[in-house]
Amino acid sequence: MSDCRDCLHEISDYLDGQLDPELKRVLEEHLVSCHRCKVVLDSTRKTIELYCDGKLFQLPGGVRERLHTALRQKLQDRQR
């Protein structure tokens, strides 16, 4: 995982349990040392849990892409 942008790109797949084991390990290592990405992960997880009453579900492709775009933009804005 080279930076936060890469991490944020993989958060949805991580929450869905769809990352290969090596990428999952690298992402988890990044999350240990990066407070910002950990906050995004925790917030995303909590939002999904609240919305679904604790039941995770697969987001439709369009929603998932819009969420990723919004997260990337938010991160870029904060890095400026």
N, CA, C and O atoms as a CHARMM CRD file, in Angstrom:
* protein
*
  320
    1    1 MET  N      0.87600  -1.15800   0.00000 PROA 1      0.00000
    2    1 MET  CA     0.00000   0.00000   0.00000 PROA 1      0.00000
    3    1 MET  C      0.91600   1.20900   0.00000 PROA 1      0.00000
    4    1 MET  O      1.61000   1.45500   0.98600 PROA 1      0.00000
    5    2 SER  N      0.93100   1.94800  -1.05500 PROA 2      0.00000
    6    2 SER  CA     1.89800   3.03500  -1.15700 PROA 2      0.00000
    7    2 SER  C      1.42400   4.31900  -0.47900 PROA 2      0.00000
    8    2 SER  O      2.24700   5.11400  -0.02500 PROA 2      0.00000
    9    3 ASP  N      0.10200   4.53400  -0.40300 PROA 3      0.00000
   10    3 ASP  CA    -0.37800   5.74700   0.24900 PROA 3      0.00000
   11    3 ASP  C     -1.84900   5.61900   0.62600 PROA 3      0.00000
   12    3 ASP  O     -2.48900   4.59800   0.37300 PROA 3      0.00000
   13    4 CYS  N     -2.35900   6.66700   1.23000 PROA 4      0.00000
   14    4 CYS  CA    -3.75400   6.66900   1.67500 PROA 4      0.00000
   15    4 CYS  C     -4.72800   6.50000   0.51700 PROA 4      0.00000
   16    4 CYS  O     -5.77400   5.86900   0.66800 PROA 4      0.00000
   17    5 ARG  N     -4.39100   7.05700  -0.62400 PROA 5      0.00000
   18    5 ARG  CA    -5.27100   6.95200  -1.78900 PROA 5      0.00000
   19    5 ARG  C     -5.49400   5.48000  -2.14300 PROA 5      0.00000
   20    5 ARG  O     -6.61900   5.06900  -2.42600 PROA 5      0.00000
   21    6 ASP  N     -4.42600   4.69600  -2.12700 PROA 6      0.00000
   22    6 ASP  CA    -4.55400   3.26400  -2.40500 PROA 6      0.00000
   23    6 ASP  C     -5.41000   2.57000  -1.35100 PROA 6      0.00000
   24    6 ASP  O     -6.23600   1.71100  -1.66100 PROA 6      0.00000
   25    7 CYS  N     -5.19400   2.96000  -0.11000 PROA 7      0.00000
   26    7 CYS  CA    -5.96000   2.37200   0.98900 PROA 7      0.00000
   27    7 CYS  C     -7.45200   2.64700   0.82000 PROA 7      0.00000
   28    7 CYS  O     -8.27100   1.73300   0.91500 PROA 7      0.00000
   29    8 LEU  N     -7.79800   3.89600   0.57400 PROA 8      0.00000
   30    8 LEU  CA    -9.20500   4.26300   0.42200 PROA 8      0.00000
   31    8 LEU  C     -9.84700   3.56300  -0.76800 PROA 8      0.00000
   32    8 LEU  O    -11.03800   3.25500  -0.75700 PROA 8      0.00000
   33    9 HSD  N     -9.04800   3.32100  -1.77800 PROA 9      0.00000
   34    9 HSD  CA    -9.55700   2.62500  -2.95600 PROA 9      0.00000
   35    9 HSD  C     -9.98000   1.19200  -2.61200 PROA 9      0.00000
   36    9 HSD  O    -10.87000   0.63800  -3.25700 PROA 9      0.00000
   37   10 GLU  N     -9.35400   0.60100  -1.61200 PROA 10     0.00000
   38   10 GLU  CA    -9.60700  -0.80100  -1.26500 PROA 10     0.00000
   39   10 GLU  C    -10.55500  -1.00000  -0.07900 PROA 10     0.00000
   40   10 GLU  O    -10.90200  -2.13700   0.24300 PROA 10     0.00000
   41   11 ILE  N    -10.97300   0.07200   0.56600 PROA 11     0.00000
   42   11 ILE  CA   -11.78700  -0.06800   1.78400 PROA 11     0.00000
   43   11 ILE  C    -13.07900  -0.83300   1.54200 PROA 11     0.00000
   44   11 ILE  O    -13.44800  -1.67900   2.35700 PROA 11     0.00000
   45   12 SER  N    -13.76000  -0.56400   0.46500 PROA 12     0.00000
   46   12 SER  CA   -15.02100  -1.25200   0.19200 PROA 12     0.00000
   47   12 SER  C    -14.80100  -2.75600   0.03500 PROA 12     0.00000
   48   12 SER  O    -15.53400  -3.55800   0.61400 PROA 12     0.00000
   49   13 ASP  N    -13.79300  -3.13500  -0.74700 PROA 13     0.00000
   50   13 ASP  CA   -13.50600  -4.55900  -0.91000 PROA 13     0.00000
   51   13 ASP  C    -13.07000  -5.18600   0.40500 PROA 13     0.00000
   52   13 ASP  O    -13.38400  -6.34400   0.68000 PROA 13     0.00000
   53   14 TYR  N    -12.34700  -4.42500   1.21900 PROA 14     0.00000
   54   14 TYR  CA   -11.92700  -4.92000   2.52700 PROA 14     0.00000
   55   14 TYR  C    -13.14800  -5.22300   3.38900 PROA 14     0.00000
   56   14 TYR  O    -13.24000  -6.29200   3.99200 PROA 14     0.00000
   57   15 LEU  N    -14.07800  -4.28500   3.44300 PROA 15     0.00000
   58   15 LEU  CA   -15.28700  -4.48500   4.24400 PROA 15     0.00000
   59   15 LEU  C    -16.14200  -5.62600   3.70400 PROA 15     0.00000
   60   15 LEU  O    -16.82800  -6.30700   4.46500 PROA 15     0.00000
   61   16 ASP  N    -16.10000  -5.83100   2.39700 PROA 16     0.00000
   62   16 ASP  CA   -16.85500  -6.91700   1.77800 PROA 16     0.00000
   63   16 ASP  C    -16.14900  -8.26000   1.88900 PROA 16     0.00000
   64   16 ASP  O    -16.71200  -9.28600   1.50600 PROA 16     0.00000
   65   17 GLY  N    -14.90800  -8.27000   2.41500 PROA 17     0.00000
   66   17 GLY  CA   -14.14100  -9.50800   2.52900 PROA 17     0.00000
   67   17 GLY  C    -13.65900 -10.02400   1.18500 PROA 17     0.00000
   68   17 GLY  O    -13.52500 -11.23300   0.99400 PROA 17     0.00000
   69   18 GLN  N    -13.39600  -9.11300   0.24900 PROA 18     0.00000
   70   18 GLN  CA   -13.03900  -9.51000  -1.10700 PROA 18     0.00000
   71   18 GLN  C    -11.59400  -9.20700  -1.48700 PROA 18     0.00000
   72   18 GLN  O    -11.25800  -9.20500  -2.67100 PROA 18     0.00000
   73   19 LEU  N    -10.74600  -8.95300  -0.51300 PROA 19     0.00000
   74   19 LEU  CA    -9.33600  -8.70800  -0.82300 PROA 19     0.00000
   75   19 LEU  C     -8.55100 -10.00200  -0.73300 PROA 19     0.00000
   76   19 LEU  O     -8.84200 -10.86600   0.09300 PROA 19     0.00000
   77   20 ASP  N     -7.55200 -10.12300  -1.59400 PROA 20     0.00000
   78   20 ASP  CA    -6.69200 -11.29300  -1.47000 PROA 20     0.00000
   79   20 ASP  C     -5.90200 -11.14900  -0.16300 PROA 20     0.00000
   80   20 ASP  O     -5.70500 -10.03100   0.31400 PROA 20     0.00000
   81   21 PRO  N     -5.45300 -12.25600   0.41800 PROA 21     0.00000
   82   21 PRO  CA    -4.81900 -12.22500   1.73800 PROA 21     0.00000
   83   21 PRO  C     -3.62400 -11.27000   1.85100 PROA 21     0.00000
   84   21 PRO  O     -3.46700 -10.60500   2.87500 PROA 21     0.00000
   85   22 GLU  N     -2.79300 -11.19500   0.83000 PROA 22     0.00000
   86   22 GLU  CA    -1.61900 -10.32500   0.89200 PROA 22     0.00000
   87   22 GLU  C     -2.02200  -8.85100   0.91200 PROA 22     0.00000
   88   22 GLU  O     -1.49000  -8.07100   1.70200 PROA 22     0.00000
   89   23 LEU  N     -2.96200  -8.46900   0.04300 PROA 23     0.00000
   90   23 LEU  CA    -3.42300  -7.07900   0.02100 PROA 23     0.00000
   91   23 LEU  C     -4.12100  -6.73200   1.33600 PROA 23     0.00000
   92   23 LEU  O     -3.97200  -5.62100   1.84500 PROA 23     0.00000
   93   24 LYS  N     -4.87000  -7.66600   1.87600 PROA 24     0.00000
   94   24 LYS  CA    -5.52700  -7.45400   3.16500 PROA 24     0.00000
   95   24 LYS  C     -4.48600  -7.19600   4.25200 PROA 24     0.00000
   96   24 LYS  O     -4.65400  -6.28800   5.06600 PROA 24     0.00000
   97   25 ARG  N     -3.42800  -7.97400   4.27200 PROA 25     0.00000
   98   25 ARG  CA    -2.37200  -7.80800   5.27300 PROA 25     0.00000
   99   25 ARG  C     -1.72600  -6.42300   5.15200 PROA 25     0.00000
  100   25 ARG  O     -1.50300  -5.74100   6.15300 PROA 25     0.00000
  101   26 VAL  N     -1.43000  -6.02100   3.91200 PROA 26     0.00000
  102   26 VAL  CA    -0.79100  -4.72800   3.67600 PROA 26     0.00000
  103   26 VAL  C     -1.72100  -3.58900   4.09500 PROA 26     0.00000
  104   26 VAL  O     -1.28300  -2.62200   4.71800 PROA 26     0.00000
  105   27 LEU  N     -2.99200  -3.70500   3.75400 PROA 27     0.00000
  106   27 LEU  CA    -3.96100  -2.67100   4.12600 PROA 27     0.00000
  107   27 LEU  C     -4.07800  -2.57500   5.64700 PROA 27     0.00000
  108   27 LEU  O     -4.11700  -1.47300   6.19400 PROA 27     0.00000
  109   28 GLU  N     -4.13400  -3.70600   6.32600 PROA 28     0.00000
  110   28 GLU  CA    -4.23600  -3.69400   7.78600 PROA 28     0.00000
  111   28 GLU  C     -2.99200  -3.08500   8.42400 PROA 28     0.00000
  112   28 GLU  O     -3.09800  -2.40100   9.44200 PROA 28     0.00000
  113   29 GLU  N     -1.82400  -3.31800   7.84900 PROA 29     0.00000
  114   29 GLU  CA    -0.60300  -2.68400   8.35000 PROA 29     0.00000
  115   29 GLU  C     -0.69000  -1.16600   8.19700 PROA 29     0.00000
  116   29 GLU  O     -0.30000  -0.42000   9.09600 PROA 29     0.00000
  117   30 HSD  N     -1.20300  -0.71800   7.05400 PROA 30     0.00000
  118   30 HSD  CA    -1.36000   0.71800   6.82500 PROA 30     0.00000
  119   30 HSD  C     -2.33000   1.31400   7.85200 PROA 30     0.00000
  120   30 HSD  O     -2.08400   2.39300   8.39200 PROA 30     0.00000
  121   31 LEU  N     -3.42500   0.61000   8.11400 PROA 31     0.00000
  122   31 LEU  CA    -4.43700   1.12300   9.03200 PROA 31     0.00000
  123   31 LEU  C     -3.90500   1.26800  10.45800 PROA 31     0.00000
  124   31 LEU  O     -4.35700   2.14000  11.20100 PROA 31     0.00000
  125   32 VAL  N     -2.95600   0.42600  10.84100 PROA 32     0.00000
  126   32 VAL  CA    -2.37400   0.51900  12.18100 PROA 32     0.00000
  127   32 VAL  C     -1.65500   1.85300  12.36900 PROA 32     0.00000
  128   32 VAL  O     -1.69100   2.44000  13.45100 PROA 32     0.00000
  129   33 SER  N     -1.00900   2.32200  11.31800 PROA 33     0.00000
  130   33 SER  CA    -0.19200   3.53300  11.44900 PROA 33     0.00000
  131   33 SER  C     -0.84900   4.79700  10.87900 PROA 33     0.00000
  132   33 SER  O     -0.27800   5.88200  10.98900 PROA 33     0.00000
  133   34 CYS  N     -2.02400   4.68000  10.28100 PROA 34     0.00000
  134   34 CYS  CA    -2.65600   5.84500   9.65300 PROA 34     0.00000
  135   34 CYS  C     -4.02400   6.12400  10.28400 PROA 34     0.00000
  136   34 CYS  O     -5.01100   5.44700   9.99800 PROA 34     0.00000
  137   35 HSD  N     -4.04900   7.11000  11.12400 PROA 35     0.00000
  138   35 HSD  CA    -5.28100   7.46800  11.82900 PROA 35     0.00000
  139   35 HSD  C     -6.39000   7.89300  10.85600 PROA 35     0.00000
  140   35 HSD  O     -7.54800   7.52100  11.03900 PROA 35     0.00000
  141   36 ARG  N     -6.04600   8.65500   9.84300 PROA 36     0.00000
  142   36 ARG  CA    -7.06600   9.14300   8.89600 PROA 36     0.00000
  143   36 ARG  C     -7.77900   7.99000   8.18700 PROA 36     0.00000
  144   36 ARG  O     -9.00800   7.96900   8.11500 PROA 36     0.00000
  145   37 CYS  N     -7.02400   7.05100   7.67400 PROA 37     0.00000
  146   37 CYS  CA    -7.63500   5.92300   6.96600 PROA 37     0.00000
  147   37 CYS  C     -8.43900   5.05100   7.92300 PROA 37     0.00000
  148   37 CYS  O     -9.49000   4.52600   7.55600 PROA 37     0.00000
  149   38 LYS  N     -7.94900   4.89800   9.14200 PROA 38     0.00000
  150   38 LYS  CA    -8.67700   4.11800  10.15500 PROA 38     0.00000
  151   38 LYS  C    -10.01100   4.77700  10.46400 PROA 38     0.00000
  152   38 LYS  O    -11.02000   4.09100  10.62300 PROA 38     0.00000
  153   39 VAL  N    -10.02500   6.09300  10.55000 PROA 39     0.00000
  154   39 VAL  CA   -11.27300   6.82300  10.80600 PROA 39     0.00000
  155   39 VAL  C    -12.24700   6.61600   9.64700 PROA 39     0.00000
  156   39 VAL  O    -13.43500   6.38400   9.87100 PROA 39     0.00000
  157   40 VAL  N    -11.75400   6.69700   8.41100 PROA 40     0.00000
  158   40 VAL  CA   -12.62400   6.49000   7.24700 PROA 40     0.00000
  159   40 VAL  C    -13.18000   5.06400   7.25900 PROA 40     0.00000
  160   40 VAL  O    -14.36900   4.85600   7.01800 PROA 40     0.00000
  161   41 LEU  N    -12.32400   4.09300   7.53800 PROA 41     0.00000
  162   41 LEU  CA   -12.78000   2.70000   7.59700 PROA 41     0.00000
  163   41 LEU  C    -13.84900   2.52900   8.67100 PROA 41     0.00000
  164   41 LEU  O    -14.91100   1.96500   8.40800 PROA 41     0.00000
  165   42 ASP  N    -13.57100   3.01200   9.87600 PROA 42     0.00000
  166   42 ASP  CA   -14.52600   2.85900  10.97200 PROA 42     0.00000
  167   42 ASP  C    -15.83700   3.58400  10.68900 PROA 42     0.00000
  168   42 ASP  O    -16.91400   3.06100  10.97700 PROA 42     0.00000
  169   43 SER  N    -15.74800   4.78100  10.12900 PROA 43     0.00000
  170   43 SER  CA   -16.95400   5.54600   9.80800 PROA 43     0.00000
  171   43 SER  C    -17.77900   4.85900   8.72700 PROA 43     0.00000
  172   43 SER  O    -19.00600   4.80300   8.81100 PROA 43     0.00000
  173   44 THR  N    -17.10600   4.34400   7.72600 PROA 44     0.00000
  174   44 THR  CA   -17.80500   3.63900   6.65300 PROA 44     0.00000
  175   44 THR  C    -18.48900   2.39000   7.19500 PROA 44     0.00000
  176   44 THR  O    -19.65000   2.12400   6.88500 PROA 44     0.00000
  177   45 ARG  N    -17.76800   1.63400   7.99800 PROA 45     0.00000
  178   45 ARG  CA   -18.33500   0.41600   8.59500 PROA 45     0.00000
  179   45 ARG  C    -19.54800   0.75300   9.46000 PROA 45     0.00000
  180   45 ARG  O    -20.58200   0.09300   9.36100 PROA 45     0.00000
  181   46 LYS  N    -19.42900   1.76800  10.29800 PROA 46     0.00000
  182   46 LYS  CA   -20.53500   2.14700  11.18300 PROA 46     0.00000
  183   46 LYS  C    -21.73500   2.65000  10.39300 PROA 46     0.00000
  184   46 LYS  O    -22.88000   2.36100  10.74300 PROA 46     0.00000
  185   47 THR  N    -21.47600   3.39700   9.33600 PROA 47     0.00000
  186   47 THR  CA   -22.57200   3.89300   8.49500 PROA 47     0.00000
  187   47 THR  C    -23.32400   2.73300   7.86800 PROA 47     0.00000
  188   47 THR  O    -24.55500   2.71700   7.86000 PROA 47     0.00000
  189   48 ILE  N    -22.59800   1.77200   7.35000 PROA 48     0.00000
  190   48 ILE  CA   -23.23400   0.60000   6.74100 PROA 48     0.00000
  191   48 ILE  C    -24.02100  -0.17700   7.78700 PROA 48     0.00000
  192   48 ILE  O    -25.15100  -0.59100   7.53200 PROA 48     0.00000
  193   49 GLU  N    -23.43900  -0.37300   8.94300 PROA 49     0.00000
  194   49 GLU  CA   -24.12200  -1.12300  10.00000 PROA 49     0.00000
  195   49 GLU  C    -25.39300  -0.41600  10.45400 PROA 49     0.00000
  196   49 GLU  O    -26.42800  -1.05400  10.64300 PROA 49     0.00000
  197   50 LEU  N    -25.31600   0.89900  10.62700 PROA 50     0.00000
  198   50 LEU  CA   -26.50500   1.64100  11.03300 PROA 50     0.00000
  199   50 LEU  C    -27.58100   1.59500   9.96100 PROA 50     0.00000
  200   50 LEU  O    -28.76000   1.39300  10.25400 PROA 50     0.00000
  201   51 TYR  N    -27.16900   1.78000   8.74000 PROA 51     0.00000
  202   51 TYR  CA   -28.12500   1.79400   7.63800 PROA 51     0.00000
  203   51 TYR  C    -28.78800   0.43500   7.45300 PROA 51     0.00000
  204   51 TYR  O    -29.97600   0.35500   7.14000 PROA 51     0.00000
  205   52 CYS  N    -28.03700  -0.60600   7.64200 PROA 52     0.00000
  206   52 CYS  CA   -28.54500  -1.96200   7.39500 PROA 52     0.00000
  207   52 CYS  C    -28.95200  -2.68000   8.67000 PROA 52     0.00000
  208   52 CYS  O    -29.20900  -3.88300   8.65100 PROA 52     0.00000
  209   53 ASP  N    -29.01300  -1.95300   9.77600 PROA 53     0.00000
  210   53 ASP  CA   -29.34300  -2.56900  11.04800 PROA 53     0.00000
  211   53 ASP  C    -28.36500  -3.69500  11.37200 PROA 53     0.00000
  212   53 ASP  O    -28.75100  -4.75700  11.86200 PROA 53     0.00000
  213   54 GLY  N    -27.09900  -3.43900  11.08700 PROA 54     0.00000
  214   54 GLY  CA   -26.06300  -4.41600  11.40300 PROA 54     0.00000
  215   54 GLY  C    -25.81900  -5.45900  10.34100 PROA 54     0.00000
  216   54 GLY  O    -24.96300  -6.32400  10.52800 PROA 54     0.00000
  217   55 LYS  N    -26.53100  -5.41400   9.23800 PROA 55     0.00000
  218   55 LYS  CA   -26.36600  -6.40400   8.17800 PROA 55     0.00000
  219   55 LYS  C    -25.63200  -5.77100   7.00100 PROA 55     0.00000
  220   55 LYS  O    -26.12800  -4.83400   6.37500 PROA 55     0.00000
  221   56 LEU  N    -24.43800  -6.29700   6.70900 PROA 56     0.00000
  222   56 LEU  CA   -23.68000  -5.79200   5.57000 PROA 56     0.00000
  223   56 LEU  C    -24.28700  -6.30600   4.27100 PROA 56     0.00000
  224   56 LEU  O    -24.81900  -7.41500   4.22400 PROA 56     0.00000
  225   57 PHE  N    -24.20800  -5.50300   3.22600 PROA 57     0.00000
  226   57 PHE  CA   -24.69300  -5.91000   1.92400 PROA 57     0.00000
  227   57 PHE  C    -23.80600  -5.30700   0.85000 PROA 57     0.00000
  228   57 PHE  O    -23.08700  -4.33700   1.09000 PROA 57     0.00000
  229   58 GLN  N    -23.86500  -5.88400  -0.31700 PROA 58     0.00000
  230   58 GLN  CA   -23.08200  -5.41300  -1.45800 PROA 58     0.00000
  231   58 GLN  C    -23.75300  -4.17600  -2.05500 PROA 58     0.00000
  232   58 GLN  O    -24.93200  -4.20700  -2.40800 PROA 58     0.00000
  233   59 LEU  N    -22.98700  -3.08900  -2.16400 PROA 59     0.00000
  234   59 LEU  CA   -23.51600  -1.88100  -2.78900 PROA 59     0.00000
  235   59 LEU  C    -23.57400  -2.06000  -4.29600 PROA 59     0.00000
  236   59 LEU  O    -22.69100  -2.69300  -4.87500 PROA 59     0.00000
  237   60 PRO  N    -24.59100  -1.51800  -4.93700 PROA 60     0.00000
  238   60 PRO  CA   -24.62000  -1.54400  -6.40000 PROA 60     0.00000
  239   60 PRO  C    -23.40600  -0.80600  -6.96100 PROA 60     0.00000
  240   60 PRO  O    -22.90200   0.12200  -6.32900 PROA 60     0.00000
  241   61 GLY  N    -22.94100  -1.20300  -8.11900 PROA 61     0.00000
  242   61 GLY  CA   -21.73200  -0.64900  -8.72600 PROA 61     0.00000
  243   61 GLY  C    -21.70900   0.86800  -8.78300 PROA 61     0.00000
  244   61 GLY  O    -20.68800   1.47500  -8.45800 PROA 61     0.00000
  245   62 GLY  N    -22.79100   1.49000  -9.18200 PROA 62     0.00000
  246   62 GLY  CA   -22.83000   2.94400  -9.29200 PROA 62     0.00000
  247   62 GLY  C    -22.67100   3.63300  -7.94400 PROA 62     0.00000
  248   62 GLY  O    -21.96100   4.63200  -7.83400 PROA 62     0.00000
  249   63 VAL  N    -23.31700   3.11300  -6.94100 PROA 63     0.00000
  250   63 VAL  CA   -23.22600   3.68800  -5.59800 PROA 63     0.00000
  251   63 VAL  C    -21.81300   3.51700  -5.06800 PROA 63     0.00000
  252   63 VAL  O    -21.23100   4.43600  -4.49200 PROA 63     0.00000
  253   64 ARG  N    -21.28500   2.35100  -5.27000 PROA 64     0.00000
  254   64 ARG  CA   -19.93500   2.05100  -4.78900 PROA 64     0.00000
  255   64 ARG  C    -18.91200   2.99300  -5.42800 PROA 64     0.00000
  256   64 ARG  O    -18.03600   3.51600  -4.74000 PROA 64     0.00000
  257   65 GLU  N    -19.01900   3.20600  -6.72200 PROA 65     0.00000
  258   65 GLU  CA   -18.08600   4.09400  -7.42100 PROA 65     0.00000
  259   65 GLU  C    -18.23600   5.53700  -6.96100 PROA 65     0.00000
  260   65 GLU  O    -17.23900   6.24000  -6.79700 PROA 65     0.00000
  261   66 ARG  N    -19.46900   5.98700  -6.75300 PROA 66     0.00000
  262   66 ARG  CA   -19.69000   7.35600  -6.26900 PROA 66     0.00000
  263   66 ARG  C    -19.11100   7.52500  -4.86500 PROA 66     0.00000
  264   66 ARG  O    -18.53900   8.57000  -4.55300 PROA 66     0.00000
  265   67 LEU  N    -19.25400   6.51100  -4.02000 PROA 67     0.00000
  266   67 LEU  CA   -18.69300   6.56600  -2.67800 PROA 67     0.00000
  267   67 LEU  C    -17.17200   6.64600  -2.74400 PROA 67     0.00000
  268   67 LEU  O    -16.56000   7.44300  -2.03200 PROA 67     0.00000
  269   68 HSD  N    -16.56400   5.83000  -3.58800 PROA 68     0.00000
  270   68 HSD  CA   -15.10900   5.85100  -3.74300 PROA 68     0.00000
  271   68 HSD  C    -14.63900   7.21900  -4.24600 PROA 68     0.00000
  272   68 HSD  O    -13.64500   7.75300  -3.75400 PROA 68     0.00000
  273   69 THR  N    -15.34000   7.77800  -5.20800 PROA 69     0.00000
  274   69 THR  CA   -14.97700   9.08500  -5.74900 PROA 69     0.00000
  275   69 THR  C    -15.07600  10.15200  -4.66400 PROA 69     0.00000
  276   69 THR  O    -14.18900  10.99700  -4.54000 PROA 69     0.00000
  277   70 ALA  N    -16.13700  10.11800  -3.88700 PROA 70     0.00000
  278   70 ALA  CA   -16.31700  11.10200  -2.81600 PROA 70     0.00000
  279   70 ALA  C    -15.22500  10.96100  -1.75400 PROA 70     0.00000
  280   70 ALA  O    -14.70700  11.96400  -1.26300 PROA 70     0.00000
  281   71 LEU  N    -14.87600   9.72900  -1.40100 PROA 71     0.00000
  282   71 LEU  CA   -13.82500   9.51200  -0.41100 PROA 71     0.00000
  283   71 LEU  C    -12.47300   9.99800  -0.92500 PROA 71     0.00000
  284   71 LEU  O    -11.71100  10.62500  -0.18900 PROA 71     0.00000
  285   72 ARG  N    -12.18100   9.70600  -2.18900 PROA 72     0.00000
  286   72 ARG  CA   -10.91800  10.15900  -2.78200 PROA 72     0.00000
  287   72 ARG  C    -10.84500  11.68600  -2.78900 PROA 72     0.00000
  288   72 ARG  O     -9.81000  12.26000  -2.45100 PROA 72     0.00000
  289   73 GLN  N    -11.94000  12.34000  -3.17200 PROA 73     0.00000
  290   73 GLN  CA   -11.96500  13.79700  -3.22800 PROA 73     0.00000
  291   73 GLN  C    -11.79700  14.39600  -1.82900 PROA 73     0.00000
  292   73 GLN  O    -11.07800  15.38000  -1.65200 PROA 73     0.00000
  293   74 LYS  N    -12.45000  13.81000  -0.86300 PROA 74     0.00000
  294   74 LYS  CA   -12.34100  14.29300   0.51600 PROA 74     0.00000
  295   74 LYS  C    -10.89400  14.18100   0.99800 PROA 74     0.00000
  296   74 LYS  O    -10.38000  15.10100   1.63400 PROA 74     0.00000
  297   75 LEU  N    -10.24800  13.07700   0.70100 PROA 75     0.00000
  298   75 LEU  CA    -8.85600  12.89200   1.10100 PROA 75     0.00000
  299   75 LEU  C     -7.94500  13.90600   0.40400 PROA 75     0.00000
  300   75 LEU  O     -7.06300  14.48800   1.03600 PROA 75     0.00000
  301   76 GLN  N     -8.15800  14.11500  -0.88800 PROA 76     0.00000
  302   76 GLN  CA    -7.34900  15.09200  -1.63600 PROA 76     0.00000
  303   76 GLN  C     -7.54100  16.49100  -1.05300 PROA 76     0.00000
  304   76 GLN  O     -6.57000  17.23300  -0.90400 PROA 76     0.00000
  305   77 ASP  N     -8.76300  16.85700  -0.72600 PROA 77     0.00000
  306   77 ASP  CA    -9.03800  18.17100  -0.16100 PROA 77     0.00000
  307   77 ASP  C     -8.31600  18.35300   1.17800 PROA 77     0.00000
  308   77 ASP  O     -7.80800  19.43700   1.46600 PROA 77     0.00000
  309   78 ARG  N     -8.27100  17.31600   1.98000 PROA 78     0.00000
  310   78 ARG  CA    -7.61200  17.39300   3.29300 PROA 78     0.00000
  311   78 ARG  C     -6.09600  17.44000   3.16900 PROA 78     0.00000
  312   78 ARG  O     -5.42400  18.00000   4.03500 PROA 78     0.00000
  313   79 GLN  N     -5.55200  16.86400   2.11300 PROA 79     0.00000
  314   79 GLN  CA    -4.10700  16.82700   1.93300 PROA 79     0.00000
  315   79 GLN  C     -3.56900  18.14300   1.39300 PROA 79     0.00000
  316   79 GLN  O     -2.35800  18.36500   1.39800 PROA 79     0.00000
  317   80 ARG  N     -4.43900  19.00300   0.93600 PROA 80     0.00000
  318   80 ARG  CA    -4.00600  20.29800   0.37300 PROA 80     0.00000
  319   80 ARG  C     -3.72600  21.30200   1.44900 PROA 80     0.00000
  320   80 ARG  O     -3.35400  22.43800   1.15200 PROA 80     0.00000
